[in-house]
Each structure stands twice: as structure tokens, then as C-alpha cells.
């Protein structure tokens, strides 16, 4: 009766290691091992890089949205007052903003004037969206007040206007220059509305980190915006920021209650929700596709092990006649396949993490080799390809790769274990 041995004993590891170091006459086994190793490495590398870019892109997208846009916009539809006049916006905007700011979880509430204008420096012209805001509230917008590429002094905002970097580049202006702002619906006269235009000094140029915001955003002092758009005594909207933007749905009812029966709200998730859902769907699809690549790479282990079992048939027969159990034979060949999976996974994780941590330098090299930028911010709205390594993503990639490698290894290992020693030695 065959003696039982301790699972994964030292001699099992020794035999497996000797089998992995194939001799020249068994070069096919060695080649298949290397193919399996490289395939798993590349598959895990691609999976980790994709997960890191996905996480970084989502975080960058959300951060740039929340860094320059309100978490909640409170607005109202046009209505008719007791005198039969059409009213748009809020007349009691200061009191309304104070009530909303008092809601637990709300950090700020700022009255806002909004309008569409044309901006020109006398030669170039571009369109812009005006946000009328106070200096205090402007300084509370992180994407604007904390812009690393800002030019000028935000403290001078009450004496001029602030432009997005994209507008400034289109016009060829910077802080200290003057631009003319033109509103198509400015002054109302007996002959109808006449375009209003004023010249303003540019006191601050900012980059919010989003191409679409930098290309269209113009900030104007609140009182000046009221006068420019004939909105004296009114605010168009109340822009609200909260402590936890991801949990904004929990505060909507409280904000509505504070805003009053005529108010409506629009959250950042309402504006970006469809894009975020598309990202989630894309993430799931990409994970499935790359998981299939990992599976295909892992199946190469099966080919290598089948060749190894065939070449080592005589050795298996001798080991079995010497008393080695089926379990020991199975574990020996399982170690051979699992070892390839473990080393390939470790190499893939190392390469993937190295790539993700140095993605800016790699993209710079790609741009240099291509001769032009390969990342177009006008399409993706953010300026750089971001990457964020997350422990759960790395863990999921490792678990998937090792799990598949271990599972596919079992089948050829069982074939080796069930080999009849008499048949294996018959023709030897």
C-alpha cells in the first residue's frame, strides 16, 4: 500500500522545480512555459492599467465637475405675479441663500446671475457663459480660486472680470488686458431690445481643469451682472455646495423645503449621471473582455503541462511504482502550473503598477514619438490621461489571474496523477 505523504512536501517542490527546468531535449516544454508566463504577465498588466485609468478618469471627471460647478442648483420657472407681470428668478435671494445654507450638510449657497454673451478683444471673438457672482463666493470655488495655472489677482475681481483659460487663449488676452462683452438682449427700448456692450479689464485668468469650462466660462461681479442683464433686484439661481456630494440625494428634500414651494433643484448627478452610468457600463465590459484575455493566457498553462506530462510519463511510472501517491503526483504538476501563474501574475502586477504610477512620463514619450498630442481634451474634456491605483483593483486582478491559473492547472495535473504506471512503463 502506498505510504501517505505530507501535502506539498519538500520533495514535491524539488521534483516540480526540476521539471520546470527542462533540458534541451525537452525544449518544447520550456518554450510553452515561457509563452504562458509572458501571456499571463501581459494580460495582468493590461488589466491593472485599464482598471487604474478607469478609476483615475472617473475621479478626475468628478473632481473637475465638483471643483467648478455647484453640487445643487436651485432655480424656479417663470411665473406671473399679482400685477400680471412676468417674474423670473428669486427676488429674496439673500434670505433664500441664508435658509439653504442653514440646512445641515450644506456648506454654502450663492446667488447667481447667468447669461450668454459674445466676448471680443477687437479682432478675435468667442462665445461665453457669464456667471454673476460675488468675490466671496468666487473664492469658495476650488477649481477657480485654487487654479494652479491662474494668472492675475482674484482679489481684484470687483473691478473687472475673470476668464477661463480657453477663452483667454482664443482671444489672445491675459490679466491686465481689456475685452468687450456683448449681450444680444441688453437694453429694452421702444424699438425693441438693443444689444448691450461694455468693456471690462481682465483681472484673473483661471483653469478649472476641464476643457469645456475653460473654453466657455466668464465670471462677472454680481451687481455688475445684474445691471448688464437687466436683472436688478433678482438672482437667476442659487448655487449650493454640500459636504458629501456623492450623497446629495439625501439632502434634496431638505434643500427643497428650505427653498420654498416655487423652487426646483438640479443636482450634479442629474447633469453628469448619464455619463457616469456609461462609464460604469464601460468599466464592466472592459473588465469582462480583459478577464477573457487572462483566461486565454492561463490556458497556455494547460498546453505546457500536457506536453510536460507526456514527456515525463516514464518518470511518473517510476515514481508511482516507488510508492508515490496519486495526490503527490497531482501536487507536483499543480505546482508546475501554479508556479507559472504566480510568477506571471507578480510580473504583470509590477509592470502594471509601474506604468500607472508613471503614466504622465509615458504619455509624454508617446506624444513625442507621435509628433503630436494623442490625448484630445476637446473630446474628453480633461487635459491629461489620469490613472489611480486602488488596492481593490489590484486585488481583483491578482485574484482573477491566480484563480484561473490554479483552476486550469488542475485538469492536466489530474491526468498525470491518474496515469497507469504499468502503461507508462510498458514501452520503456
Order of alpha helices (4+ residues) and beta strands (2+ residues): alpha-alpha-beta-beta-beta-alpha-beta-beta-alpha-alpha-beta-beta-alpha-beta-beta-alpha-beta-alpha-beta-alpha-beta-alpha-alpha-alpha-alpha-alpha-alpha-alpha
